[in-house]
Amino acid sequence: MSNRSREAAPKRACPTSPADDHGLHTPEKRSTTPFAEARAAPGPSGGLLHPREWDTERLCAFLRGRGFGDAALLRGFRENSITGSCLPYLTESRLEKIGIQKMDVRVKILNCLHKLAQSHAVIMKVFNDPIHGHIEMHPLLVKIIDTPQFQRLRYIKQLGGTYYVFPGASHNRFEHSLGVSHLAGRLVRELQERQPELDINHRDILCVQIAGLCHDLGHGPFSHMFDGRFIPLARPGYPWKHEKASVQMFEHLITSNNLRPDMEYYGLQLNEDIDFIKEQIAGPIEPKKDDSSWSYQGRTAEKSFLYEIVANKRSGIDVDKWDYFARDCHHLGIQNNFDYERFIKFARVCQVKNKKHICTRDKEVGNLYDMFHTRNCLHRRAYQHKVGNIIETMITDAFLKADPYIRIKGSCGKEYKMSTALEDMEAYTKLTDEIFLKILHSDQPELEDAQEILRKIERRDLYKYLGQTQPPEGKEITKEQYDSLSSEIVASKPAKFPEDAELKAVVLKAEDFIVDVINMDYGMKEKNPVNNVRFYCKSDITKAIKITKEQVSKLLPEKFAEQLIRVYCKKTDEKIICIATKHFIQWCINKDFTKPQDGDVVAPELTPLKRDWNDDEDDYQHNSKENTNSSKIRNRLFND
């Protein structure tokens, strides 16, 4: 085009009509649309104010500019205090209640507000996860992720000491938390789409995702080793669980990073929604004694089903398990037999005794038993691996020896030990798996004993495994008996003792033994968790029913809990191990426990003495006959 042509071309007028202002602008142009004066105030991050932050007058000004200037209409918005934060939840019925009687006007207003919401849609951040693929995260979730308190989870192994047994199990609590948040969002959105009558709104979805993201913030070094082994020994009787620490860390995360304005910016109601998030993680803030009353504060009983997504206290079926099943199996090299995709597809909310619960199709009952069986298999094969457990026991011993000499600076400059850091979240933020290397590489002479234990782990010079046994039903070992078990083993001197003088000279002490009591179950002790699940049928998807185990299969387990007892010896000398093993076998005989798997090999002179330990009755009778003949010969010689 020539210069003359350019000069002759008429200038384009800026669009002034509402229709022209709606959808054809570039993002940069949209940021300067009419009513920019209503959005000019900076948001929590310094950007322009989001329409969700508009007060009632700014919202009325927007509607007036879009041609909805009727005084009665705007009065309804003012009298009902409709602000920008209400926009995601406005429905046609709500507009009718505030006095807008004409349906065509209601529809036009909703269309206008929907276009406003679309033009200011939040930009999701994409994470490439090895388990779930490309997952999207809401900007508020990203703000939580980008805090020191959440980044701390990068340095806490998901499976603790199990990494020293399974080389691939190097994943951390960080990626697991992202996965749980993703699955929580998927499930709650599926319910929202499938059942609009549940009135699941933007706040509900965001709170459920935040709870999934933050549910493990309270884990200490090496995950469950810290709260399951270290704290009970370092602080006996101290009532603490990682869920409680997760709530405290979540509060610290919000306060120290000033996230309350961001939470308000994205439409959350601070007190109510923060309580809801904390309740999803650790249960009711103030539990009520009466089970029939509603004990939660974050949401009413009408939305009771939301508490079953992240951490399901009712049945144990939740997205936390779904993620760690898939993630742990992937890194352990173990097949995952549970498909959470089917559960999400068949999930529905039904009424059960005046409360709403998440239910699934009746045909999925077998898959749920498979889910709990998968959980049990993971515990047997990995989480409770005999070598992994003893490594965690050794790390615990090292931490106990190092605890008096470790100093972690918390708030106001106060110093804490490992065992007390959980009292101050600023100090606890600094406590991760890194403490292992800090002890190992320290120049403090006081840490030499702890360092030697950690060096033994690196050299694979581990405590020696003596065997595993099980108590008969009804005679399980209680927590009150734990402290006396090692002394009982020392006192269990075999009736038949080796003639070797060196072996006879071995002296065992209670501190030489470690007795590891493991309670295995389906997640609810001796109860069948599937009994707490309700199902619906194809013929009536609104009615919740119960399906008993007998209706499913005769091949399902009869018992849902058992106790395993493993015994280790801290000494590594072969003669000491030999004597210690015989003491352990004799202890099993005295307690009427099951025969250790290698009992016949390590103590062949002891196992025949217990009748029900003989696999073959003929062998028992043969041995008994030999013993009787030997007794007769001895008596005859003595009489002579």
Summary of the structure (lengths in Angstrom):
residues: 640
radius of gyration: 32.6
end to end distance: 135.6
largest distance: 141.9
contacts: 1895
relative contact order: 0.07
helix: 55%
strand: 10%
